[in-house]
Amino acid sequence: MRSCIRIVIIALAAMLTLAGQAFLSKPQLQAQPSGSSYLPDLGDLMATMQLRHLKLAWAGDLKNWELASYEVGEMRKSFAVAAKLYPVFQNVQLAKLIADVSEPALKEIDDSIKAKDHIAATRAFKNLTDACNSCHKAARFGFIEIHVPTSLPFSNQSFVPR
């Protein structure tokens, strides 16, 4: 019994050592910002963007212009981080793609929110969704297809304007 336990401990120690070596030898994409120990993966940034996209849809649908404006601002910040950390990703000029495709769509939706124009906001949101998919295709990630959301997974936030 003791020899079995000893073998398991040795095997676990070897696995942890190998995992640690793999982690330490993993190339960094870019230098960490000073004072920061976390470099978000592009996929993590885009997953956050997808949540913002969903929240923007519901805020706009319920005419919560304050929340919609906030979400557009947060999307801009996330795009700026993605462009700064990953200006070129897998040989795709990502920073340029974000500026050329995403910014015009964000401006259109931002303008419709400022005007509190629900019809224009709905159209602009569809254009933003199309821009997301256009960007994904250009970056060779067309298999990630974004749609206008049809249900809300957040039960812990109200989207109704105050």
Secondary structure, DSSP 8 states (H G I E B T S, - for coil): -HHHHHHHHHHHHHHHHHHHHHHHHS--SS---TT------HHHHHHHHHHHHHHHHHHHHTT-HHHHHHHHHHHHHHHHHHHHH-SSBTTB-HHHHIIIIIHHHHHHHHHHHHTT-HHHHHHHHHHHHHHHHHHHHHTT-TTS------S---SSS--S--
